[in-house]
Amino acid sequence: MNEKAILKVNGQEFELPIIVGTENETAIDISKLRAMSGYITLDNGYLNTGACTSAITFLDGENGILRYRGIPIEQLAEKSTFTEVAYLLIYGKLPNESELKEWNSAITKHTLIHEDLKRLYVGFPKDGHPMAIMSCMIASLSTYYQDSYDPTNPEHREISIIRLLAKFPTIAAFAFKKSIGQPSIHPINALNYCQNFLNMMFAVPTEEYEIDPIAEEALDLLLILHADHEQNCSASTVRLVGSSLANIYAAISSGICALWGPRHGGANQEVLEMLNEIHDSGLTVKQVIEKSKQKFSNFRLSGFGHRVYKNYDPRAKIIKKATYKVLNKLGVKDHLLDIAIELEEAALTDDFFVERKLYPNVDFYSGIIYRALGIPVNMFTVMFGMGRLPGWIAQWKEMIESPDMKIGRPRQVYVGPKEISYDDAKKGG
Ligand code: SDX
């Protein structure tokens, strides 16, 4: 398409190129706008602003479509594994058998963390939020690899990617063990990614721990569903920090902090706390819905709504179905699931939600499965981060390897005071 956009302003006309994506998304390229016209654009929250082109993940918010490297999420959820999806996102293709074997074995070989690094856990209070621990530990990993974290060096990129994927579960499980005063359980090379994590989380040195295949399968599915989501808040944070050529550990650590927020990945913890509050306080579902509509209250119906999906989040559909299956197989009856179902039904028939196209998102049901697996509520967002890690890495790598990468530095429109001298300002009080 050679069509151009014409901007008419101040009696002048400016031609702007139009970019068309693989799925016919269209964008006006404003990269030369200021030089041509002196104007910049303003877009609070970037609702209308694309930060980059990307070949990793495609979302169609109107139709509830999600694809990783073109493959529908429903098919990956059914047929793939988390480490295979991680390879797909990061390298742009499904690994063949030997590539997948080599990938899994490279990750397995790097699951231990330096013994000195473990000493950092001593400084954290036992009730410290694990997202703070994760961001601190991931950034601190870089202090052990200063000879191999140059983002412009391909070999450094490869080994750093393996180290991050390998050590994230170990660091997460150690944080959990620290919080309950139990000894950390080391990774076992004979176990796969999800088995290892479950073992490090729930085994104790005093007896054999049997990994439940149902829990392993449920965890693998949840990690796949969280693996990437194009330019969400935390992925954009990873890109922005990475664009300064800070090392990948610093970029991922910043993504963890962004994910922590209750408007983003922290919502899965908020959902469980909201469901528990409804159960314990006797608040009715209707009352909660009404409360979430009050403009002044900062209360939102957690797990509902989405910047892109104006339809049911395809991940929420899959997780909701899996919740029933996992709880049945585990023989778990969870009263919070009944409340969640009631809440969803009430919201989906409420005009406020219908008009604003607010549907359940990935966070609405995921916590019920984590809970059934024995994972504590304050670790839910860590689980989101474990799933999202390959997506953050893929987004970072795509940016770093792009020939026209620039440091991210948005403009602003200044609305502060006109020039004033120090003495006048002092007088102004
Ligand atoms: C994730 O971006 C991604 O891809 C994120 C994610 C990923 O995989 O990376 O999908 C993961 O973060 C999912 C979202 C998890 N967050 C929550 O569940 C928190 C609750 N949801 C909201 O806070 C909200 O829906 C957001 C943050 C998710 C989206 O916010 P937007 O797009 O900025 O929309 P908005 O805040 O401008 O809301 C539009 C309207 C407002 O009402 P009006 O001003 O029109 O009167 O809808 C209302 C909002 O008040 N609204 C809600 C609501 N979400 C939006 N009202 C009540 N409850 C809600 N959950």
Boltz pocket constraint, residues with backbone or C-beta under 6 A from the ligand:
constraints:
  - pocket:
      binder: B
      contacts: [[A, 45], [A, 226], [A, 228], [A, 229], [A, 231], [A, 232], [A, 233], [A, 262], [A, 263], [A, 264], [A, 265], [A, 267], [A, 292], [A, 293], [A, 299], [A, 300], [A, 301], [A, 302], [A, 303], [A, 304], [A, 305], [A, 306], [A, 307], [A, 308], [A, 356], [A, 358], [A, 361], [A, 362], [A, 363]]
      max_distance: 6.0
